[in-house]
Structure formats: structure tokens, C-alpha cells
Amino acid sequence: MKTKKRRGRPRKLTSEQLEMARRYESVWHYMYAQLPAHVQKWITSDPLGLSASEFAKRVARKAESSDKIEEEEE
């Protein structure tokens, strides 16, 4: 017996999920603007590459911490 796939509207995001999504996006834009132009080009030209994945890890760590964005220290 096969189970039917559920179709319909996707579940709505909670306010906490929306807040985290906004935080990830704002951190990503802030940190991306701080990068040199050639690194920005690497990230946008190869979004699955090593530079992009390392950048994504740093963004995730910063977004999940309770620090302010401006207090970035590298």
C-alpha cells in the first residue's frame, strides 16, 4: 500500500524562523560588503566553491551568535 503525497500549501514560517532568516541575510550582506572585490567575484561566480562555503560558515557562526553585526572581528 502506497501512502499518498501530501499536497497543498507549504507551512507558514514562525516568527522565530523569519527573524533568523532576516538575521542571516543581514549578516551575509554586511560581511559580503566587507570583502575585497576579487573575493566577492569568486563567491558570486562559484557559489558552491571553497571560498563561498567558507564564507557561508563564517556567516552562519556570526548569525547564530548573540553578538552585534558591527562587532565583527576576523
N, C-alpha and C positions, 0 to 999 in steps of 0.2 A: 504494500500500500504506500503510495506516494503522498507526501504532505504537500499541500498547496503553498506556493509562494505568496506571501502577503504583499499586496499591492496597496497603493494609496499614498497619502501624503506622508512625507518623512516627519519624524517627530520634531517638535519645536525645540530650539535650544533654550536652556535655562539661563537665567540672568548671570549666574556664575560663569557659564561657558562663554557667553557673549563678552563678559568682562575680560576673561583670559584671552579670547581671540583678539580683542582690541589691544590688550597689553602686548601680545606677541607682535602684532602689526606695528604698533608704535615703536617698540624696541627695535624691530627689524629696520624700519625706515631711519631711525636715529643712528643706529650703528652702521648702516649702509652708507649714509651721508658722510660718516667719519672716515671711511676707507679711501685709499688713493684711487685715482681714476682707473688705473690699469687693473686693480683688483676688482673693482666694480664691473669692469668689462668681462673679466674671467667668470665672475659669478653669473652674470646675465647671459653670457654666450654658452656656458656649460652648467646648467642648473643642477645636474646630477654629479658633477665632478668633485674632486677633492677639496678645492677652495670653497665651493658652495656648501658642502657637507660640514666642513669645519666651522664655517660662518654660522650655519644653522644650529650647530651645537652650542656655540657661544651665545647666540640669540636666545635659545631655549633656557640655558642656565641663567641668563640675566632676567628673562621674563618671569621665570619661576621663583626667583629670589624676591625678597621683600624690599630690596634696595631701590632707590630712585634711579631713573634712567641716566640723569646727568652725572651721577657719581661713578661713571664708568672708569675702570682702571684696567689697563692692559699691561 
